[in-house]
């Protein structure tokens, strides 16, 4: 008989995570020998998600979830990294269906580690979380399309080339740390449109660098490049950008679970909102799910309601259309 897991989550957050969890397999392969566990592998994955969602330690999670911290630590070590990355990709895919993506942003943020003894006197060890973030400006939503944690001495451009195939191509923004011809070739081969500022010592107007130089737009770069800080700033506010794991394997999983928690939080907000925004291929119409307005008509393609009057479209953009909250 398996134990029942009681979760202190909001209904919309738990529902969003369970929907994505149902599309994936188990987080690890169950053992063929030994006693059957008290809880399933997906229950342990859900408990680890709650721990990452609130930024709890193992003792705090044990007190709230009534699961021994030794079991949580054991499950966290068995959690497959590829499964967590697939969880990030599935949540990004669901968000991509609801919101039109304008651009992708490559960036990395530092993650502090807990140090003790003589190490704290000389240096502070840290890791990096490299991420490809997608941005939907009409809905003001930012989510992780792909992420990979590494040690602090790994260059951004090395990991950035591995993340480019994690999302459908659009306009790519990045800082000068990703200025490399190898990244440009991979990005153009994947179909990305690059809008990136090059280093002054390596800028040229010929070859592939000339192609990047001709497509560079300073106004758009300043407008969209900083949107990734909204996601990284959430890590600083909720977790102080610090993890307390001591093993390299658990540090890698802890950084990825931050991205999962951010995507699930964004997906829960998007699922509970009564108004959402998309951009049509031919015209910029704002689409509403409400079917009770006389100033709206049914769209045959999307099955939603399109606001006809410019005034209602303006109010919907401000999040106050039809009296519903944004």
C-alpha positions in Angstrom: 0.0 0.0 0.0 1.4 3.4 -1.1 1.3 6.4 1.1 -0.7 9.5 0.1 1.3 12.7 -0.6 -0.3 15.9 0.7 0.9 19.0 -1.1 0.7 22.6 0.2 0.3 24.0 -3.4 -2.4 26.1 -5.0 -4.8 24.1 -7.1 -3.8 25.7 -10.4 -0.1 25.1 -9.8 -0.6 21.5 -8.9 -2.9 21.0 -11.8 -0.4 22.6 -14.2 2.5 20.4 -13.0 0.4 17.2 -13.1 -0.6 17.9 -16.6 2.9 18.2 -17.8 4.0 15.2 -15.6 1.4 13.0 -17.3 3.1 13.5 -20.7 6.4 12.2 -19.5 7.6 8.8 -18.3 9.0 8.0 -14.9 11.9 10.2 -13.6 13.9 7.0 -13.1 13.8 3.4 -13.9 12.2 1.4 -11.0 14.4 -1.3 -9.5 13.5 -4.9 -10.1 14.6 -6.1 -6.7 14.0 -5.1 -3.2 10.9 -3.9 -1.4 8.4 -1.7 -3.3 8.7 2.0 -2.3 6.0 3.6 -0.3 5.5 6.2 -3.0 5.8 6.2 -6.7 8.6 7.9 -8.6 6.2 10.6 -9.8 5.1 11.3 -6.3 8.8 11.8 -5.3 9.2 14.1 -8.4 6.2 16.1 -7.2 7.6 16.4 -3.7 11.0 17.6 -5.1 9.2 20.1 -7.2 7.4 21.5 -4.2 10.7 21.7 -2.4 12.2 23.7 -5.3 9.1 25.8 -5.7 9.3 27.2 -2.2 13.1 26.9 -1.8 12.9 24.6 1.2 15.7 22.6 2.7 15.4 18.9 3.3 14.4 19.4 6.9 11.7 21.9 6.0 10.3 19.7 3.3 10.3 16.8 5.7 8.3 18.8 8.2 5.6 19.9 5.7 5.4 17.0 3.3 5.8 14.2 6.0 8.4 12.5 3.8 11.8 11.6 5.4 14.6 13.8 4.2 16.7 10.7 3.6 14.1 9.6 1.1 14.0 13.0 -0.6 17.8 13.0 -0.8 17.8 9.5 -2.3 15.1 10.5 -4.8 17.0 13.7 -5.8 20.1 11.7 -6.6 18.1 9.2 -8.7 16.4 12.0 -10.7 17.5 11.9 -14.3 18.9 15.1 -15.7 17.5 14.3 -19.1 14.1 13.9 -17.6 14.3 17.3 -15.9 15.4 18.9 -19.2 12.4 17.3 -20.9 10.2 18.7 -18.2 11.4 22.2 -19.1 10.9 21.6 -22.8 7.3 20.3 -22.3 6.3 23.3 -20.2 7.9 25.7 -22.8 6.0 23.8 -25.5 2.7 24.4 -23.7 3.4 28.1 -23.2 4.4 28.4 -26.8 0.9 27.2 -27.8 -0.7 30.0 -25.9 1.6 32.9 -26.5 3.3 34.1 -29.7 7.1 34.1 -29.2 9.0 37.1 -30.5 12.5 36.4 -29.6 14.9 34.1 -27.8 17.6 35.3 -25.5 20.8 33.6 -24.5 22.3 34.4 -21.1 23.8 32.9 -18.0 23.6 33.8 -14.3 25.7 32.9 -11.3 24.6 30.5 -8.6 26.4 30.8 -5.3 27.3 27.7 -3.3 27.5 27.2 0.4 31.2 27.2 1.6 32.7 26.7 5.0 36.0 26.8 6.7 39.1 28.2 5.0 37.5 28.2 1.6 35.2 31.1 2.5 38.3 33.3 3.3 39.8 33.1 -0.1 37.1 32.7 -2.7 33.4 32.0 -3.1 32.7 29.0 -5.3 29.9 29.4 -7.8 28.2 27.6 -10.7 26.5 29.0 -13.8 23.0 28.4 -15.1 23.1 28.9 -18.9 19.6 29.4 -20.4 17.8 30.0 -23.6 14.8 32.2 -22.6 11.8 32.9 -24.8 9.8 36.1 -24.5 6.2 36.9 -25.5 5.8 40.7 -25.5 2.0 40.8 -25.9 1.5 38.8 -22.8 4.7 39.9 -20.9 5.7 36.3 -20.3 9.2 35.0 -20.0 10.0 31.3 -19.7 12.9 28.9 -20.1 13.1 26.9 -23.3 16.4 25.1 -22.5 18.8 25.3 -19.6 22.1 23.7 -18.6 24.1 24.3 -15.4 27.9 24.1 -15.4 30.8 25.1 -13.2 31.8 28.7 -13.1 34.9 28.4 -15.3 32.9 27.3 -18.4 32.6 29.9 -21.2 29.1 31.1 -22.1 29.6 30.6 -25.9 30.5 26.9 -25.4 27.2 26.1 -23.8 25.2 28.6 -25.9 25.9 26.5 -29.0 24.3 23.5 -27.3 21.1 25.3 -26.4 20.2 26.7 -29.8 18.2 23.7 -30.9 16.1 23.8 -27.7 13.4 26.1 -29.2 11.9 27.0 -32.6 14.0 29.6 -34.3 13.1 33.3 -34.1 15.2 36.4 -33.4 18.2 35.7 -31.2 19.6 38.2 -28.7 22.7 37.8 -26.6 25.5 39.8 -25.2 29.1 40.0 -26.3 30.1 36.9 -24.4 28.4 34.8 -27.2 30.3 36.6 -30.0 31.9 33.7 -31.9 31.7 32.7 -35.5 31.0 29.1 -34.6 27.9 30.1 -32.7 26.8 32.3 -35.7 27.1 29.3 -38.1 25.1 27.0 -35.8 22.4 29.7 -35.3 22.0 30.4 -39.0 21.9 26.7 -39.7 19.1 26.3 -37.2 17.2 29.2 -38.7 17.7 31.9 -36.1 17.9 35.6 -37.0 20.8 37.1 -35.0 20.6 40.5 -33.5 23.8 40.6 -31.4 26.4 43.2 -30.6 29.9 42.1 -31.5 33.2 42.8 -29.7 35.1 45.8 -30.9 38.3 43.9 -31.4 36.6 41.2 -33.6 34.0 43.2 -35.5 34.3 42.9 -39.2 32.0 43.8 -42.2 32.9 40.8 -44.3 31.9 37.1 -44.1 29.5 35.8 -41.5 30.4 38.7 -39.1 29.4 41.1 -41.8 26.1 39.4 -42.0 25.6 39.8 -38.3 26.7 43.4 -38.5 24.2 44.3 -41.2 21.3 42.8 -39.3 22.2 44.5 -36.0 19.5 46.7 -34.5 20.5 48.7 -31.5 17.0 49.8 -30.5 15.6 46.3 -30.5 18.6 44.9 -28.7 18.2 47.3 -25.8 14.4 46.6 -25.8 14.5 42.8 -25.6 17.9 41.9 -24.4 17.2 42.7 -20.7 14.0 40.6 -20.6 15.9 37.6 -19.4 16.7 39.4 -16.2 13.1 39.0 -15.2 13.6 35.3 -14.9 17.0 35.5 -13.2 15.8 38.2 -10.9 13.1 35.8 -9.7 15.9 33.4 -8.6 17.6 36.2 -6.7 14.3 37.2 -4.9 13.1 33.7 -4.1 16.3 31.7 -3.5 18.9 34.5 -3.1 20.6 32.7 -6.1 22.1 30.2 -3.7 22.0 26.4 -3.4 23.0 24.4 -0.4 23.8 21.1 -2.2 27.3 19.7 -1.7 27.4 17.1 -4.5 27.9 18.1 -8.2 25.1 15.8 -9.3 22.6 17.4 -6.9 23.8 20.9 -7.7 23.0 20.3 -11.4 19.5 19.1 -10.6 18.8 21.9 -8.1 19.6 24.6 -10.8 17.4 22.8 -13.3 14.5 22.6 -10.8 14.6 26.3 -10.5 13.8 26.6 -14.2 11.1 24.0 -13.9 9.5 26.0 -11.0 9.6 29.2 -13.0 8.0 27.6 -16.0 5.2 25.9 -14.0 4.5 29.2 -12.2 4.2 31.0 -15.5 2.1 28.2 -16.9 -0.3 28.3 -13.9 -0.7 32.0 -14.4 -1.4 31.6 -18.1 -3.9 28.8 -17.5 -5.9 30.7 -14.9 -6.0 34.0 -16.8 -9.3 34.8 -18.6 -7.5 37.0 -21.2 -4.4 36.1 -23.1 -2.7 37.7 -26.0 -1.4 36.2 -29.3 -0.1 37.8 -32.5 -1.7 36.6 -35.8 0.4 35.9 -38.8 -1.3 38.6 -40.9 -2.7 41.1 -38.4 -2.2 41.9 -34.7 -5.5 40.9 -33.2 -5.9 40.4 -29.5 -7.8 37.3 -28.7 -10.0 36.8 -25.7 -11.6 33.6 -24.3 -14.7 35.4 -23.1 -17.7 34.7 -25.3 -20.1 36.9 -23.4 -19.3 40.3 -25.1 -21.5 41.7 -27.9 -18.4 43.5 -29.3 -16.6 40.2 -30.0 -16.9 37.7 -32.8 -15.9 34.1 -33.1 -12.6 33.2 -34.8 -12.9 30.1 -37.1 -9.2 29.4 -36.9 -8.5 29.6 -33.2 -11.9 28.9 -31.8 -11.6 32.0 -29.6 -13.2 35.4 -29.6 -11.6 38.3 -31.4 -12.3 41.8 -30.1 -13.6 44.0 -33.0 -13.4 47.5 -31.7 -10.0 49.3 -31.2 -11.1 50.5 -27.8 -11.6 47.0 -26.5 -8.3 45.9 -28.1 -6.6 48.7 -26.2 -8.3 47.7 -22.9 -7.4 44.1 -23.4 -3.8 45.0 -23.9 -3.9 46.8 -20.6 -5.5 43.8 -19.0 -8.8 45.3 -18.1 -11.1 44.2 -21.0 -14.6 43.0 -20.2 -14.0 43.6 -16.6 -11.7 40.6 -16.1 -8.3 40.8 -14.4 -5.2 40.2 -16.5 
